[in-house]
Amino acid sequence: MLQCKIQHANFTCRPKSNNYSKEMKRMLPALSIPLAMLFLASPCAQAGTLTIACEDNLPPFSSEAAGQPHGIVVDIVQLLIRQLGLNETVHLYPWNRVLSMGLNQPNTLVCAMARTPERENRFQWVGEIIHSPPVLLMLADNGGHIPHNGKLTDYQNYAIGVLHGSYQEKYLQEHGFTHLEAFSSYREGYEMLRARRIRLWAANQLTAYSTVQQMHEQPGQVLQTAFVFKQLPQGMSMAFSQGTAPATVEAFRQALEGIKHDGRYQQILKQNSE
């Protein structure tokens, strides 16, 4: 038989007898369960060791409703937590704090962020959690003065509102854009556009649409897409901080793939779109 133990987050098994090859062949089917799952099932993984950090102002993905975390990404993360038998709680924080925690605090899960080249090696990636392209939006009644589906350089002379500290802001700055107006929330960004303080709104498409709906307007009637940032990530991904056990990352990766495969992921998307 096998003698198994968990020591310093490492799961190991050794045969009690010397007939190692025969015993391993006999036990191989039982060991086909991922070791990551076995680690997460251990008492040390149940003690609230993970910090689950979601952005607090990113509708319809993560925001607060009636004092509780709410949104598509929150629902997906909570499902993964239940799937893995964990007791962790989703916490909402401002984006800059979420990013700082992910960069500096081990055992932190960042629920959703763009997988940009500069972030690639600074996190351990679980997988894409939502698909929603970054875009430049304009008011539908702009009079036809702003190019539609043009080149990026076509928009350099327009005032563009962009979320402070976002990857869209950095991308535009790197490409020589100087007429940028920073906002701290998507609601503020839309208010700036509606007041014509800016001509274009750099935004995640679904978040922008959700923000407009929350303000009791119809995005299809008031907004028009001027440009899609095709060179940027077309969605947001879930990632763990460096210093998190690889077994934990792999367990979440397999769980996310599992709910996409069995349809529960799609059900959450459907429920939140109704």
Residue, then its C-alpha position, 0 to 999 in steps of 0.5 A: m500500500l501507499q503511505c501519503k503525507i502533506q508537508h510544506a504544501n507538497f503532496t507525496c506518496r511512497p510505497k510501504s513495500n519495496n515492490y515499487s513498480k508493481e504497486m505503482k501500476r496497481m495504484l495508478p488509476a487512483l492517482s489519476i485525480p489531480l494532485a492539485m485537487l488533493f492539496l485543496a481538499s487538505p485542512c491547510a487549504q481550508a483555513g482561509t489562506l486565499t484572498i479573492a480580490c475583485e474590482d468594486n466598480l466594474p459592472p456587470f462583472s463585479s460591483e456591490a448590490a445591497g451590500q454584497p458582491h454582485g456580477i458575472v465575474v463574482d458569480i463565476v468565482q463563487l462557483l469555482i470556490r464551491q466547486l473546489g470545496l473552499n470557504e473563501t469570500v469574495h472581496l471588492y476593492p478599488w482597482n488600484r488596490v486589487l492590482s497592488m495586492g496581486l503584484n505584492q501579496p502571495n495567495t491573492l486571486v485577481c478576479a479579472m484583468a486584461r492579460t497584457p504583455e507587461r503583466e504576463n510574467r508577473f502573475q500566474w494565469v488561470g484563464e479568460i473569465i470574460h470576453s469583452p473588447p476595449v473600444l472607443l465609444m462616441l455619442a450616436d448623435n455626434g453629427g458624423h464628424i468622428p471617423h467610424n472604424g478608422k485607424l487609431t491615428d484618426y482619433q489623436n486630435y479628439a478629447i478622449g476619456v479614459l479610466h485612470g491607471s488602465y491599460q487603455e490609458k497606457y496604450l494611448q499614451e504610448h501611441g502619442f495621444t495627448h488629449l486624454e481626460a482621466f476619470s475614476s469610474y465608468r459612470e463619471g466617464y459616461e457623464m463626461l461624454r454626455a456633457r461633451r467634455i470628451r468626444l470619445w470614451a475609452a472603455n470595456q464594451l460590456t462595462a460601458y453598456s451596463t453603466v449606461q443601462q444603470m443610468h436608465e438609458q439604452p446603449g444601442q440608442v445613445l452610443q456608437t462604437a468608433f474604434v475597437f482596440k484589436q491589438l489589446p486583449q479582447g477580454m479579461s482573465m483571472a490570475f493568481s499572484q506570484g508566490t501562490a502554490p502552483a497546485t492552487v493555480e492548476a486547481f482553479r484552472q481545471a475548475l474554470e475549464g470544467i464549468k465552461h465544458d459542462g455549461r454552467y459558465q454559459q448559464i451564468l452569462k445567460q442569467n446575467s443578460e436577462 
